[in-house]
Amino acid sequence: MAWRYVLSAVIAYLLGSISTGILVSKLSNGPDLHKVGSGNVGASNVLRTMGVKSGAITFVGDCCKAIAACLIGGTVTGDRWGMLLAGLCVIIGHNWPVFFGFRGGKGVAASTAVMLCCFWKWALVSYGVAILLIAVTRYISLGSIVMLVLYALLVILLEAHGSALIIAWAIALAAMCLIRHHGNITRLLKGTERKIGQKEKTE
């Protein structure tokens, strides 16, 4: 049975490594996402540098690959643990893609899909809080961070029931978000983080 989990993890990682943002940019003759904006290849940077349509396509594409990974993980292993493992691995692949020199996105879109696949009730609660927070503050990064941290706390408190694996899974999900947003956290604390619609400042 162990090979099923290994296979699920590998498939999920490789799916995650397919960068929707880079594909969208190449197909539309867009910029090198590593050299513009935040330098990330996720939906937020695509939105800022290429517009709403490209950003939306990137977000949907990243969500779809994460959902596919979770479904494959659950199907191959035949249990929930395979889905949870695949969910983590697809985010790892998105953040550190083997196909693009391990330079990926921040994993927010992929995480939202994984959240929904694994514990949908707490995903919906976390989405609502994040949307409200973004609407009030206009900080996408703050909403994303709060969404993942809140989701992890809800899963640990209401779903884990003492399971070390689920607790570790939830912590890992939030930790990856915090790691990838370390620069945003610094800018938020300094008051220099860009808001939605705000032009990038030259530093």
C-alpha positions as CSV (number, residue, x, y, z in Angstrom):
1,M,0.0,0.0,0.0
2,A,2.9,2.4,0.7
3,W,3.6,2.7,-3.0
4,R,0.2,4.1,-3.6
5,Y,0.9,7.0,-1.3
6,V,4.3,7.6,-2.9
7,L,2.7,7.5,-6.4
8,S,0.0,10.0,-5.3
9,A,2.6,12.3,-3.8
10,V,4.7,12.3,-7.0
11,I,1.7,12.8,-9.3
12,A,0.5,15.7,-7.1
13,Y,3.9,17.3,-7.0
14,L,4.3,17.1,-10.8
15,L,0.8,18.5,-11.3
16,G,1.6,21.4,-8.9
17,S,4.8,22.1,-10.9
18,I,2.8,22.9,-14.0
19,S,2.7,26.7,-13.7
20,T,-0.6,28.1,-15.0
21,G,0.7,31.6,-14.8
22,I,3.8,30.9,-16.9
23,L,1.6,29.1,-19.5
24,V,-0.9,32.0,-19.6
25,S,2.0,34.5,-20.0
26,K,3.6,32.5,-22.8
27,L,0.4,32.0,-24.7
28,S,-0.5,35.7,-24.6
29,N,3.1,36.9,-25.2
30,G,3.2,38.4,-21.7
31,P,6.2,39.2,-19.6
32,D,8.6,36.9,-17.8
33,L,6.7,36.7,-14.5
34,H,9.9,36.1,-12.6
35,K,11.1,39.6,-13.7
36,V,8.0,41.7,-13.0
37,G,6.0,42.6,-10.0
38,S,6.6,40.3,-7.1
39,G,8.5,37.9,-9.2
40,N,6.1,35.1,-8.4
41,V,4.1,33.1,-11.0
42,G,0.8,33.0,-9.1
43,A,-2.5,34.6,-9.8
44,S,-1.9,37.7,-7.7
45,N,1.2,38.7,-9.7
46,V,-0.5,37.8,-13.0
47,L,-3.4,40.0,-12.0
48,R,-1.2,42.9,-11.3
49,T,1.0,42.6,-14.3
50,M,-1.3,41.2,-17.0
51,G,-4.8,42.2,-16.0
52,V,-8.0,40.7,-14.6
53,K,-8.7,38.1,-17.3
54,S,-5.2,36.6,-17.2
55,G,-5.3,36.6,-13.4
56,A,-8.7,34.9,-13.3
57,I,-7.5,32.2,-15.8
58,T,-4.4,31.6,-13.7
59,F,-6.4,31.3,-10.5
60,V,-8.9,28.9,-12.0
61,G,-6.1,26.8,-13.5
62,D,-4.2,26.6,-10.3
63,C,-7.4,25.6,-8.5
64,C,-8.1,22.9,-11.1
65,K,-4.7,21.3,-10.8
66,A,-5.0,21.2,-7.0
67,I,-8.5,19.6,-7.2
68,A,-7.3,17.1,-9.7
69,A,-4.3,16.2,-7.5
70,C,-6.6,15.7,-4.4
71,L,-9.0,13.5,-6.4
72,I,-6.2,11.4,-7.8
73,G,-4.7,11.0,-4.4
74,G,-8.0,9.9,-2.9
75,T,-8.7,7.5,-5.8
76,V,-5.2,5.9,-5.9
77,T,-5.0,5.3,-2.2
78,G,-8.6,4.7,-1.6
79,D,-8.7,6.8,1.6
80,R,-8.7,10.3,3.0
81,W,-5.0,10.2,3.9
82,G,-4.1,10.0,0.2
83,M,-6.1,13.1,-0.5
84,L,-4.5,15.0,2.3
85,L,-1.0,14.0,1.2
86,A,-1.7,14.9,-2.4
87,G,-3.1,18.2,-1.3
88,L,0.1,19.1,0.5
89,C,2.3,17.9,-2.4
90,V,0.4,19.8,-5.1
91,I,1.0,23.0,-3.1
92,I,4.7,22.2,-2.7
93,G,4.9,21.6,-6.4
94,H,3.2,25.0,-7.1
95,N,5.5,26.8,-4.7
96,W,8.7,25.0,-5.7
97,P,8.1,23.6,-9.2
98,V,10.7,21.2,-10.6
99,F,10.0,22.4,-14.2
100,F,10.8,26.0,-13.5
101,G,13.9,26.0,-11.3
102,F,11.9,25.6,-8.1
103,R,10.6,29.3,-8.5
104,G,6.9,29.2,-8.2
105,G,4.0,31.1,-6.7
106,K,2.7,31.5,-3.1
107,G,0.2,28.7,-3.3
108,V,-2.9,30.6,-2.4
109,A,-5.1,29.5,-5.3
110,A,-3.9,25.9,-4.9
111,S,-4.5,26.0,-1.2
112,T,-8.0,27.3,-1.5
113,A,-8.8,24.2,-3.7
114,V,-7.1,21.8,-1.3
115,M,-9.0,23.4,1.6
116,L,-12.3,22.8,-0.1
117,C,-11.5,19.2,-1.1
118,C,-10.3,18.2,2.4
119,F,-12.5,20.0,4.9
120,W,-15.1,22.0,2.9
121,K,-17.1,23.5,5.8
122,W,-14.1,25.2,7.3
123,A,-12.9,26.2,3.9
124,L,-16.1,28.1,3.3
125,V,-15.9,29.8,6.7
126,S,-12.2,30.8,6.0
127,Y,-13.1,32.1,2.5
128,G,-15.8,34.3,4.0
129,V,-13.4,35.8,6.5
130,A,-10.7,36.4,3.9
131,I,-13.1,38.0,1.4
132,L,-14.4,40.4,4.1
133,L,-10.9,41.2,5.3
134,I,-9.7,41.9,1.7
135,A,-12.7,44.1,1.0
136,V,-12.1,46.2,4.1
137,T,-8.3,46.5,4.0
138,R,-7.6,45.9,0.2
139,Y,-4.7,43.7,1.2
140,I,-4.8,40.4,-0.7
141,S,-1.8,39.1,1.2
142,L,-3.4,39.7,4.6
143,G,-6.6,38.0,3.6
144,S,-4.7,35.0,2.2
145,I,-2.6,34.6,5.3
146,V,-5.6,34.9,7.7
147,M,-7.5,32.5,5.5
148,L,-4.9,29.7,5.8
149,V,-4.1,30.3,9.5
150,L,-7.8,30.4,10.4
151,Y,-8.5,27.2,8.4
152,A,-5.6,25.4,10.1
153,L,-6.9,26.4,13.5
154,L,-10.5,25.3,12.7
155,V,-9.3,21.9,11.3
156,I,-7.1,21.3,14.4
157,L,-9.8,22.3,16.9
158,L,-12.8,20.7,15.2
159,E,-11.6,17.9,12.9
160,A,-8.4,16.5,14.2
161,H,-9.9,14.8,17.3
162,G,-6.3,14.2,18.5
163,S,-5.0,12.9,15.2
164,A,-1.3,13.9,15.0
165,L,-1.4,13.4,11.2
166,I,-4.3,15.9,10.7
167,I,-2.7,18.4,13.1
168,A,0.6,18.1,11.3
169,W,-1.2,18.5,7.9
170,A,-3.0,21.6,9.0
171,I,0.1,23.2,10.5
172,A,2.1,22.4,7.3
173,L,-0.6,24.0,5.2
174,A,-0.5,27.2,7.2
175,A,3.3,27.2,7.5
176,M,3.8,27.0,3.7
177,C,1.6,30.1,3.4
178,L,3.5,32.0,6.0
179,I,6.9,31.0,4.5
180,R,5.9,32.1,1.0
181,H,4.4,35.4,2.4
182,H,7.4,36.3,4.6
183,G,8.1,39.4,2.4
184,N,4.4,40.4,2.5
185,I,4.4,40.1,6.3
186,T,7.4,42.3,6.6
187,R,5.8,44.9,4.4
188,L,2.5,44.7,6.2
189,L,4.3,45.4,9.5
190,K,6.1,48.3,7.9
191,G,3.0,49.7,6.2
192,T,4.5,49.4,2.8
193,E,2.5,46.5,1.4
194,R,0.6,47.3,-1.9
195,K,-3.2,47.4,-1.8
196,I,-5.5,46.3,-4.6
197,G,-5.3,48.9,-7.3
198,Q,-2.3,50.6,-5.9
199,K,0.6,51.0,-8.3
200,E,3.9,49.4,-7.5
201,K,6.4,51.7,-5.8
202,T,10.0,51.6,-7.1
203,E,12.3,50.7,-4.3
